Amino acid sequence: MSKRALLEVIALDAEDAVAAQAGGADRLELVTDMAADGLTPSVEDFAEIRASVDIALRVMLRLADGFDAGDVDALVRRARELRGAGADEFVLGFLDAETGGADVAAVERVVGVLDGCRWTFHRAIDRVADRDALRKQLSDLPGLDTYLTAGAAGGVDEGIGTLLAEAACAGEPGYEARLLVGGGLRLEHVAVLRDGGVDGFHIGGAARPHGWGAPLSASAVSAWRHALDS
């Protein structure tokens, strides 16, 4: 029997967090401003969410839309503030526009202040030409334990072949981190991904049947929990 799948849900505030945990989420990705595809929340919002639930929280480190690191000094300050408030898991990922690969210098600077905390390299991996090279560039960084990916920039429908190929490489050099699938993910994808060895699933809009302007739905999260456990 395959091991229980991880279900990570995007939360914007404490109300979201409580509903997601009630629905069966294992972990939350904390962001603000989904119009910019998810930016770093405030320390105050983190603290309120941390006080409202007892499941794992991964906090986004991203100050502007896109995958350019921007002001790395500011990122480092925000990371330190969040660590000081008790954050112990993170999400980040920066690309170098010139090379088309990871901005390793920016990633290393931010990871350097995370005290070895676990972190996810997010969907920036879906925007690079050579995914394998990126994985091997980053493989020795402390704390990296997850890649959030749809397999392609266009989403899971486009990337499912890549996801299954990468799942088959699990444990090989560069592929030790968990594959967390998200980005256009739908319930009908679950069976083939589970059969292919994927055990991490990430949902955002799928937990909000009435859109980002409406509350997160515990029952929608529960439907995902049921599908992953079936």
Phi, psi and chi 1 to 4 in degrees:
 res  aa     phi    psi   chi1   chi2   chi3   chi4
   1 MET       -  134.7 -178.7  172.2  174.0      -
   2 SER   -71.1  151.8   56.8      -      -      -
   3 LYS   -71.3  158.1   67.5  178.7  178.2  179.4
   4 ARG   -57.5  133.7 -175.9  178.2 -169.7  -95.0
   5 ALA   -78.2  146.3      -      -      -      -
   6 LEU   -83.1  132.5  173.9   92.2      -      -
   7 LEU  -116.3  113.4  177.6   59.3      -      -
   8 GLU  -107.2  136.1  179.6 -179.7  -89.0      -
   9 VAL  -127.1  136.4  179.8      -      -      -
  10 ILE   -71.5  131.5  -66.2  174.8      -      -
  11 ALA  -126.8  138.3      -      -      -      -
  12 LEU  -101.4  -22.2  -56.9  176.4      -      -
  13 ASP  -158.4 -179.4   54.7   29.6      -      -
  14 ALA   -65.1  -36.0      -      -      -      -
  15 GLU   -60.7  -45.7 -177.9 -176.9    7.0      -
  16 ASP   -57.4  -46.2  -76.7   -5.5      -      -
  17 ALA   -60.7  -45.0      -      -      -      -
  18 VAL   -63.0  -43.8  169.7      -      -      -
  19 ALA   -65.7  -41.0      -      -      -      -
  20 ALA   -64.7  -43.2      -      -      -      -
  21 GLN   -64.2  -40.7  178.1  168.8  -70.8      -
  22 ALA   -61.9  -32.5      -      -      -      -
  23 GLY   -79.9  -10.8      -      -      -      -
  24 GLY   111.8   14.1      -      -      -      -
  25 ALA   -64.6  142.9      -      -      -      -
  26 ASP   -90.0  -28.6  -61.3  -63.4      -      -
  27 ARG  -154.2  151.7 -172.4  167.8   79.7 -161.7
  28 LEU  -116.5  144.0  -55.4  178.0      -      -
  29 GLU  -102.1  120.0  179.6 -171.8   86.4      -
  30 LEU   -96.4  124.0  -54.1 -171.5      -      -
  31 VAL  -141.2  169.8  -56.2      -      -      -
  32 THR  -131.2  162.3 -171.3      -      -      -
  33 ASP    59.7   72.6 -165.6   -1.8      -      -
  34 MET   -70.2  -14.4  -76.4  -53.4  -63.2      -
  35 ALA   -63.6  -25.5      -      -      -      -
  36 ALA  -103.5   18.5      -      -      -      -
  37 ASP    70.3   20.8 -149.3   22.4      -      -
  38 GLY    98.8  108.4      -      -      -      -
  39 LEU  -118.1  176.4  -55.0  179.5      -      -
  40 THR   -66.1  128.1  -58.5      -      -      -
  41 PRO   -74.9  165.8   28.7  -34.5      -      -
  42 SER   -73.2  158.4   69.1      -      -      -
  43 VAL   -59.8  -37.9  170.5      -      -      -
  44 GLU   -63.6  -43.3  -67.2   75.7   17.5      -
  45 ASP   -64.8  -42.0  -76.3  -11.4      -      -
  46 PHE   -56.9  -48.3  164.1   77.2      -      -
  47 ALA   -62.2  -39.8      -      -      -      -
  48 GLU   -66.0  -42.1 -175.8 -178.9    1.3      -
  49 ILE   -67.7  -42.0  -67.2  167.7      -      -
  50 ARG   -59.3  -35.7 -179.4   67.1  -72.3  170.1
  51 ALA   -75.7  -16.6      -      -      -      -
  52 SER   -96.2  -17.7   70.0      -      -      -
  53 VAL  -139.8  163.5  -66.9      -      -      -
  54 ASP  -119.3   17.1   56.7   13.0      -      -
  55 ILE   -94.3  170.6   56.4  176.4      -      -
  56 ALA   -66.2  145.2      -      -      -      -
  57 LEU  -125.0  126.6  -52.2  179.5      -      -
  58 ARG  -109.8  124.3  -70.0 -140.6  167.3  177.7
  59 VAL  -101.7  128.5 -174.6      -      -      -
  60 MET   -68.2  134.5  179.9   64.6   71.6      -
  61 LEU  -114.6   94.5  -66.3  173.8      -      -
  62 ARG  -165.0  121.9 -175.1  167.0  178.9 -104.8
  63 LEU  -103.5  -10.6  -60.7 -177.6      -      -
  64 ALA  -152.1  156.7      -      -      -      -
  65 ASP   -58.9  148.0 -161.4   -2.6      -      -
  66 GLY    98.6 -174.6      -      -      -      -
  67 PHE  -117.5   11.9  -62.4  105.6      -      -
  68 ASP   -80.3  136.5 -175.9   89.5      -      -
  69 ALA   -64.5  -30.0      -      -      -      -
  70 GLY    68.5 -132.0      -      -      -      -
  71 ASP   -80.3   94.3 -174.6  -16.2      -      -
  72 VAL   -66.7  -34.2  179.9      -      -      -
  73 ASP   -59.5  -41.9  -70.3  -23.1      -      -
  74 ALA   -66.7  -39.1      -      -      -      -
  75 LEU   -60.7  -45.2  -87.5  167.9      -      -
  76 VAL   -61.9  -41.5  165.2      -      -      -
  77 ARG   -61.6  -45.6  -76.1 -164.8  -60.8  -86.8
  78 ARG   -63.7  -40.7  -66.1  -66.2  -67.4  -82.1
  79 ALA   -61.4  -42.4      -      -      -      -
  80 ARG   -65.8  -40.3  -76.7 -171.5  169.9  130.6
  81 GLU   -62.1  -43.2  -70.8  167.0    2.2      -
  82 LEU   -67.7  -39.6  -74.5  156.9      -      -
  83 ARG   -60.1  -42.0  -79.1  -69.6  -67.0  128.8
  84 GLY   -63.1  -27.7      -      -      -      -
  85 ALA   -87.6   -0.9      -      -      -      -
  86 GLY   107.0   -0.1      -      -      -      -
  87 ALA   -64.9  133.9      -      -      -      -
  88 ASP  -133.9   11.6   59.0    3.9      -      -
  89 GLU  -144.5  145.3  -60.5 -173.6   36.5      -
  90 PHE  -141.3  167.6  -64.6   89.9      -      -
  91 VAL  -134.2  129.9 -176.8      -      -      -
  92 LEU  -158.4  172.3   60.0  124.8      -      -
  93 GLY   167.1  119.8      -      -      -      -
  94 PHE  -128.6  143.4  -46.9  114.9      -      -
  95 LEU  -114.3  151.1  -58.6 -177.5      -      -
  96 ASP   -97.7  113.0 -175.7  -38.6      -      -
  97 ALA   -61.4  -30.3      -      -      -      -
  98 GLU   -74.5  -43.5  -70.7 -173.8   16.4      -
  99 THR   -90.3  -20.9   67.1      -      -      -
 100 GLY    77.2    5.2      -      -      -      -
 101 GLY  -112.5 -162.2      -      -      -      -
 102 ALA   -68.8  145.3      -      -      -      -
 103 ASP   -85.7   82.2 -175.3  -18.5      -      -
 104 VAL   -62.1  -38.0  177.8      -      -      -
 105 ALA   -61.3  -44.2      -      -      -      -
 106 ALA   -67.4  -44.0      -      -      -      -
 107 VAL   -60.1  -45.5  173.2      -      -      -
 108 GLU   -62.7  -38.6  -74.5 -179.4  -20.5      -
 109 ARG   -64.1  -43.1  -84.5 -157.5   61.6 -159.3
 110 VAL   -70.3  -46.5  174.9      -      -      -
 111 VAL   -60.2  -29.6  169.9      -      -      -
 112 GLY   -63.2  -19.7      -      -      -      -
 113 VAL  -106.1    8.9  -60.8      -      -      -
 114 LEU   -91.5    1.1  -60.5 -174.3      -      -
 115 ASP    58.7   32.6  -53.8  -42.4      -      -
 116 GLY    80.3    6.2      -      -      -      -
 117 CYS   -59.8  152.1  -70.7      -      -      -
 118 ARG   -72.5  144.4  -69.1  172.6  -67.1  174.5
 119 TRP  -150.8  158.8   57.7  -79.5      -      -
 120 THR  -106.3  133.6  -61.7      -      -      -
 121 PHE   -88.0  119.1 -170.0   92.8      -      -
 122 HIS   -86.1 -161.1   62.0   49.9      -      -
 123 ARG   -68.2    5.4  -73.6 -161.4   60.1 -155.4
 124 ALA   -54.3  -29.1      -      -      -      -
 125 ILE   -60.2  -25.8 -168.5  175.3      -      -
 126 ASP   -78.3   -2.9  -67.1  -21.6      -      -
 127 ARG  -110.5    8.2  -55.8  -56.9 -158.7  -79.2
 128 VAL  -105.0  153.6  -60.9      -      -      -
 129 ALA   -75.0  -32.9      -      -      -      -
 130 ASP  -125.4   92.0 -168.9  -22.7      -      -
 131 ARG   -64.4  -40.7  -62.8  166.4   64.7   91.6
 132 ASP   -62.1  -42.8 -178.4   69.9      -      -
 133 ALA   -63.5  -40.9      -      -      -      -
 134 LEU   -60.9  -46.4  179.4  142.4      -      -
 135 ARG   -58.5  -42.0  -76.4  171.6  166.0  -85.7
 136 LYS   -73.6  -30.1  -72.1  169.4 -179.4  169.1
 137 GLN   -62.0  -36.6  -87.3 -176.1  -56.8      -
 138 LEU   -99.2   -6.4  -58.3  178.1      -      -
 139 SER   -61.7  -25.3   61.7      -      -      -
 140 ASP   -94.7    3.7  -67.2  -28.3      -      -
 141 LEU   -73.3  135.5  -71.9  177.6      -      -
 142 PRO   -65.2  136.8   22.0  -32.2      -      -
 143 GLY    90.0  -16.3      -      -      -      -
 144 LEU   -67.8  113.8  172.7   59.9      -      -
 145 ASP  -129.6    1.9   70.9   -7.8      -      -
 146 THR  -151.4  142.9  -56.5      -      -      -
 147 TYR  -116.5  120.4  -80.1   94.4      -      -
 148 LEU   -88.0  120.0  171.1   60.0      -      -
 149 THR  -154.6  149.0  173.7      -      -      -
 150 ALA  -101.9   -1.9      -      -      -      -
 151 GLY    87.3  -16.7      -      -      -      -
 152 ALA  -163.7  155.9      -      -      -      -
 153 ALA   -60.7  -31.6      -      -      -      -
 154 GLY   -79.9   -5.5      -      -      -      -
 155 GLY   113.5  179.2      -      -      -      -
 156 VAL   -62.4  -37.7  172.2      -      -      -
 157 ASP   -54.6  -42.5  -81.6  -23.3      -      -
 158 GLU   -77.8  -31.2 -179.7 -174.4  -34.1      -
 159 GLY  -103.9    4.7      -      -      -      -
 160 ILE   -62.5  -33.1 -160.7  158.9      -      -
 161 GLY   -63.8  -42.0      -      -      -      -
 162 THR   -64.6  -41.3  -64.4      -      -      -
 163 LEU   -60.6  -44.5  -65.5  170.2      -      -
 164 LEU   -67.3  -37.0  -66.4  171.9      -      -
 165 ALA   -65.7  -41.0      -      -      -      -
 166 GLU   -70.8  -36.6  -68.3 -173.0   -9.0      -
 167 ALA   -60.8  -35.3      -      -      -      -
 168 ALA   -69.7  -18.0      -      -      -      -
 169 CYS   -92.5    3.9  -66.4      -      -      -
 170 ALA   -50.8  131.4      -      -      -      -
 171 GLY    93.8  -16.9      -      -      -      -
 172 GLU   -75.6  163.2  -64.7  178.1    9.4      -
 173 PRO   -53.8  126.0  -28.4   36.7      -      -
 174 GLY    89.4  -10.7      -      -      -      -
 175 TYR  -121.7   24.2  -66.3   83.2      -      -
 176 GLU   -76.1  -28.2  -61.7   92.0  -14.2      -
 177 ALA   -72.1  152.4      -      -      -      -
 178 ARG   -68.8  142.4  178.1 -179.4 -136.2  142.7
 179 LEU   -88.3  116.2 -159.7   62.4      -      -
 180 LEU  -112.0  111.2  179.3   67.4      -      -
 181 VAL   -91.8  126.4  174.6      -      -      -
 182 GLY  -161.5  152.2      -      -      -      -
 183 GLY   117.0   91.2      -      -      -      -
 184 GLY    72.8   20.9      -      -      -      -
 185 LEU   -75.4  133.2 -178.9   65.1      -      -
 186 ARG  -126.9  159.9  -59.8 -168.8  -55.1  -82.9
 187 LEU   -56.6  -32.8  -77.4  168.3      -      -
 188 GLU   -69.8  -12.5   53.8  -97.3   38.5      -
 189 HIS   -80.7  -19.8  -65.8  128.1      -      -
 190 VAL   -59.7  -47.8  167.2      -      -      -
 191 ALA   -60.7  -46.3      -      -      -      -
 192 VAL   -68.5  -35.7   67.1      -      -      -
 193 LEU   -69.1  -43.3  -70.7  166.9      -      -
 194 ARG   -62.3  -43.1  -71.0  -67.9  -83.3  145.2
 195 ASP   -62.1  -29.4  -73.5  -13.2      -      -
 196 GLY   -84.6    0.9      -      -      -      -
 197 GLY    99.4    3.7      -      -      -      -
 198 VAL   -74.3  132.1  173.5      -      -      -
 199 ASP  -130.1   20.3   66.4   -2.3      -      -
 200 GLY  -134.4  129.8      -      -      -      -
 201 PHE  -135.4  137.1  -64.0   81.7      -      -
 202 HIS  -129.0  125.1  167.2   98.1      -      -
 203 ILE  -127.8  147.0   59.7  171.3      -      -
 204 GLY  -127.8  -82.7      -      -      -      -
 205 GLY   -60.8  -27.7      -      -      -      -
 206 ALA   -65.2  -18.9      -      -      -      -
 207 ALA   -92.7    4.2      -      -      -      -
 208 ARG  -133.7   77.2  -63.2  170.7 -176.0  -86.0
 209 PRO   -60.5  -18.7   16.2  -28.0      -      -
 210 HIS  -106.5   15.2  -57.4  -64.9      -      -
 211 GLY    95.4  170.8      -      -      -      -
 212 TRP   -68.8  -18.2  -75.0  100.2      -      -
 213 GLY   -82.0   -6.8      -      -      -      -
 214 ALA  -108.8  162.5      -      -      -      -
 215 PRO   -63.0  154.0  -21.7   32.8      -      -
 216 LEU   -65.4  142.5 -174.7  145.4      -      -
 217 SER  -100.6  114.1  165.4      -      -      -
 218 ALA   -61.0  -35.5      -      -      -      -
 219 SER   -69.3  -33.5   60.2      -      -      -
 220 ALA   -66.5  -42.2      -      -      -      -
 221 VAL   -62.6  -40.3  175.4      -      -      -
 222 SER   -61.7  -36.3 -178.5      -      -      -
 223 ALA   -64.2  -37.7      -      -      -      -
 224 TRP   -68.0  -42.3  -81.5   83.8      -      -
 225 ARG   -57.9  -44.0 -179.5   78.5  -91.7  162.1
 226 HIS   -63.6  -43.5  177.8   74.6      -      -
 227 ALA   -64.0  -38.7      -      -      -      -
 228 LEU   -72.4  -28.4  -64.0 -178.1      -      -
 229 ASP   -89.6  -11.5  -68.5  -13.6      -      -
 230 SER   -73.6      -  -64.2      -      -      -
